[in-house]
Amino acid sequence: MDELVTALTATELKFAHFGWSKAPNGDYGVYAEDGANDLIASNVHAERVIEGTVDYFTRDSSMACKALIESALNSCAAWRLNSIQFENDTGYIHLEWVFQVMG
């Protein structure tokens, strides 16, 4: 997880672990561990993998942030873009990635 945190921090976008006590002004993101996807061999957790999500909320329809975040994820994780949604109540575009990192 440390590599993921370092990579997201390097984007200079606003991120918090799990959530914000109060959402910041402007665009922002969160990342969180959701579970595991371990490799089990001979009834032993041979490889530990942490699975989680990165969510980013933006009002920038160019979604320039998307390339920055995906570049960060490329440097440290296996990942997939899970969804892009428009949130009517806030006006944000919500991007969500699912990642896996060695634990």
HELIX and SHEET records of a PDB file:
HELIX    1   1 ASP A    2  ALA A   10  1                                   9    
HELIX    2   2 ALA A   64  ASN A   74  1                                  11    
SHEET    1   A 5 PHE A  15  HIS A  17  0                                        
SHEET    2   A 5 TYR A  28  ALA A  36  1                                        
SHEET    3   A 5 VAL A  49  THR A  58 -1                                        
SHEET    4   A 5 TYR A  92  MET A 102 -1                                        
SHEET    5   A 5 ALA A  78  GLU A  87 -1                                        
SHEET    1   B 2 LEU A  39  ALA A  41  0                                        
SHEET    2   B 2 VAL A  44  GLU A  47 -1                                        
END                                                                             
